[in-house]
Amino acid sequence: MDHLLMLLLLLWSSELQAEGNHTSTEAVRLVGGVSRCAGTLEVKHQGDWKPVDGSNYNSDYDWTLKTAADVCRDLDCGSAFSNRQREESSQRSVWRIDYFCVHSGSDLRECIRSCSSSSILDLTCS
């Protein structure tokens, strides 16, 4: 299973458990696109919705179409049409997932951190 998909599923599961509502909690979404299946990838963690850092800051963070397809499928949005790193004019608060932390067996909540980046991940699903 793709590492990113596993991380997003774990995060979604931990949000459900933390909020105690197993039917209406969203923890991953696409926003700002032409449909609910296109836009900026956002993750809810510790009650905050933030975009996912789109920069390729290490070799373990590679947004391929296969990775994007896993996210699209989980959102009931078909397959991935495109994924791109969008550079904004200024830094903003984003979630960065430390994959080395997750691979070491640490709890996912210990592996997500808030940081500033001007690189945001956009996905378009079919």
N, C-alpha and C positions, 0 to 999 in steps of 0.2 A: 504494500500500500504506500502511496506517495506520502512522504514525510509531512508536507504542508497540509494535505487533507487530514492526516491523523491529528495534527496540531489543532486544526480548526474544529474537528469533531470533538476533541477533548475539551477545547474551550467552550464549545456549545453545551456540552454535557455539564461542565462545571458551573456555567451560568444557570442552567436549569436547576441544579441542586442548590445553588446559593440562593436563588429566588423562590424555591419551593413551588414553582408553577411549571408543570410539565407539558402544558398545552399551548401557551401563548408567548413564550419567551423566544426572541430572536437574538442570536449572538453574532451572526454574519449576514451582511447585506451589501447590495450594490445601490448606490445613490447618485442622483444628479445626471443620469443618462436619459435617453429617449424612452426607456421602458424600465420596468422593475428588474430586467435581466441585462442591464448595461449601466455602467457608471463606475464610480470610485468604490473599491473594496473597503468596507469598514468592518471593524470587529468591536463588539461590546465586551469590555473587561473592567471589573471593579466599578460597574455602573456607568462607565463613560464610553460613548461611541467615538472612535477615532479612526482615521484612515490607516491603512497598512503602508509601512515604508516600502517604497518601490525600488530603492537603490540596491544594486548588487554589491553589497559591502563584504560578502564572503562567498566562497564557492558553493556553500551549502544552500544558498538562497538563489534559486534559479527559477524564475517564472516562465516555464515553458508552456506551450499550448496544452500539454497533457495535464500539468498542474492546474491550469485555468479550467480545463474541462472537468476536473474533479469538483472544483468549487461550483461551476455552473450546474452540474448534475445535482449536487447537494441542495442547491437553491431551486430545483425543479425548473431550470431554465435551458434544458437541452445541452448542447455541446458548446465548446468555446469557439468563437469566431476570431477573436483577437485579444491580445493582452499587451499593454504598453506601460512604460514608465513615463509619467508626465511630470515635467519639471515646472514648478510654480515659481513665481517671482520672489517669494519670500519663504522663510522657514515657518513651519507650523507644527503643532503637537501631533505626533503620530505614534502608533504602536510598532515597536520593533520586536520581533520574535528571535530569541537567541537559540538557534537550533542546536548548538553544541551543548547547551544546558539541558534541553529536552532529551537529546541523545544520551546524556549521562544518567538519565533516570529521575531527574528532578521533577517536582510537581510543576505543571504548566504555568501556574500563577507566579512561580518564582522565575520563569523564563521570559515573561513578557514585560517589557519596560517602556515607559513613555520616553520619547526623545523628540528632538526637533529635526525636521528634514524638509527639504523642498521637493523631494522626489516622492510621488504618490502613485499607487498602482491603480490603473483603470482596466476593467475587463468588459468585453462584449460577448454575450452568449447568444446562440441562435434560437 
